[in-house]
Amino acid sequence: MTKKFTPIVIAKHEQKEKDFTMSVDTKKKRFNELFDYMTTFIDTQDKAVFKGQIYNVFIQRFTDKHHATYPSLSISKILDLHDCHQHKLEALINAFQSIDIEWNFITNEPESIPCFDIKTEYAEQNVRLQKVNELISALDHIRADRHIYFADVVRGLNGMVAYDFSKQSIVPSISFVLGEKERATY
């Protein structure tokens, strides 16, 4: 009987997570700027209707609100009369939409947050991770009695381990565990 494979989280894509967080913050700021500008001209309480068609909904609501007052003028002239700059509106919409994250217009948050975990994908990787963790554990026991030069250990183990400066310790090499690259033996 074979064991059921269970993926193990071995690391996080920290830079991708930071980039995503920065993009979310920027998109949230641009969302607020866009709706603050539109609110000066139309009612934007029901933000959900704007999803996917911000410009069209704005123009429709603006027309419904002001066209009866100026029936003979074009919509662009009516926008000018109310100091609504069409190019500014388009620029705000384009800036908001340029960040490629599915957005929830009601909560002003992303629809979903991706997983940034790096996980093992098959049983051999789990075995490799277990063996390297056992080796690191053995080194930690020796280190309690004697000083170990981590640079020499990392170099001597030929890419199986890496040094984590934030933890000040040896950790399993992600590349080795996942089998992405094997270093050549000399």
N, C-alpha and C positions, 0 to 999 in steps of 0.2 A: 504494500500500500504506500503510495507517495504522499508526501506532505503537501498541504495546500500552500501555495506561494503567497506570502504577505509582504508587500513592498515596505521598505524601511526608508524613512527620511534621513538622508545623510548630510544635507546642507540646504541652504536657501540661495536663490538668485538675488543677492542683496542689492546689486546695482539696478537690476530690472525692477525690483520693488520700489527703490528710491525714485527711479524715473517715472514709474506709474503714479506714485504719490504726488510727485511734482506736477505731472500732467493733470491729475484730478484737481489739485489746488488751482492750477491755471484755468482749467475749464470752468470750475465753480466761480472764479472771479469774473471770467468773461460772460458767464451766464447772468450773473448779477448786474454787470455793466449793461448788457443788452436789455434786460428787462427793466432796469432803472430808466434807460433812455425811452423805451417804448411806453412805459407807464405815464410819461409826461403827455402822451398823445392819445392813448386808448386805455381801456380797462384790461388789465392782464391778470386778473384774479384766477381764472381757470387756465393755468399754464399748460395743462395736458393737451389742449387742442392745438398748441403751437408745434408739437413734436412732428418733425419731418416736413413742415411747411410754414416755417416762421414768417417768412416774407409775405406769402400769400394771405395768411390769416391776419397779419398786421394791416395790409392794404385793404382787405375786406372790411375789417372792423373800423378802420379809419374812414373808409368810404361811407359805410353805414352811418357813422357819427356826423360827418361833415358835408356829404354830397348834397343833401337837401338844402343846405344853406347857400351853396354855390352850384346850382344845377348846370350852368353853362360852362364852367371851368373844367379843365382836365385834372386828373388826380395829382399830377406832378405840380401843377399850379397851386392846388389846394394845400399840398404838402409845403410848398414854399411860403404860402401865406401864414402858415402856423409854425414857421421856422423849424420844420422837420426836414433835416438834410438826408435825402435819399441815399447818397453815397456813404454817409456816416452809418446809417442803418445797415446797409449792405456790408460795409467793412466789419461792423460788430457781429453780424450774422456769420460772415466768412471766418472771422477769428474764432468764434465759438465752434463752428463746425470743422475747423481745420484740425482739431485734436480728435483723433480717431478712438473715441471711447463711447460706447452706448450709454446714453444719459437718461436718467429719470427726471422728467420735468417737474414732477410734483415734489419730490424730496430734494432736488438739486444735488443728487449723488449719482455715482455710476450704477448702471443696472446690475452689474456683477463685478466681483473682484477676483481676478485670476489667482490661481495657486502658484506661489513662487518656490515651492519646495522642490528639491532635487531628490528623487526617490530611486531606489533600485528597481530594475525592471524584470529580473528573473532570478531564479534560485542561486545560480552560480555567483552572482554579485553579492547576495546575502552571505554566502559562504566566505567569499573573499573579504567582505567587511568584518565578519566575525573573526577570521584569522588575524587580520591586521589589528583589530581591537585587543585581541589576546596578546599580541606582540607588544603593543603599547602599554598594556597593563603590566606585563613582565618588566618592561623598561622602567615604569613608574615605581615598582617594588625595589628595583636595584638603585634607582635614583634616591631613594630614601636613605641609603647607606653611603652612596658614593656619587660624586659629581659626574654628570654625563654631558658630553659636548654634542648638543643637538645637531649642529651643522654636519658633523661627521656621521651621525646616525642617519640623517636624512639623505646625505650623499651615498652612504654605504648601502642603504636599502633600495637604491636605484628607482626612486619614484613611487615606492609603495606608501610612503608617509610624506607629510608636509609639515612645516612649522607654522603654527598659528600664532602670530605676534600678539593678537588681542588676548588670547588665553595663556600665552607664554608656555606653550606645550606642543607636543607632537600630536597630530591628528591624522586619520586615514586620508590618503590622497584620493580626491573625488575621481580623478582620471583613472587611477589604478582600479578602484572599486568598480567603476562602470566599464572598465576595459576599453576606454576610448583611445588611449595611446600607450603603447609599450615602449619604454626606453630601451635603447640598444645596449647590449652588454659590451664591455670593452675588454 
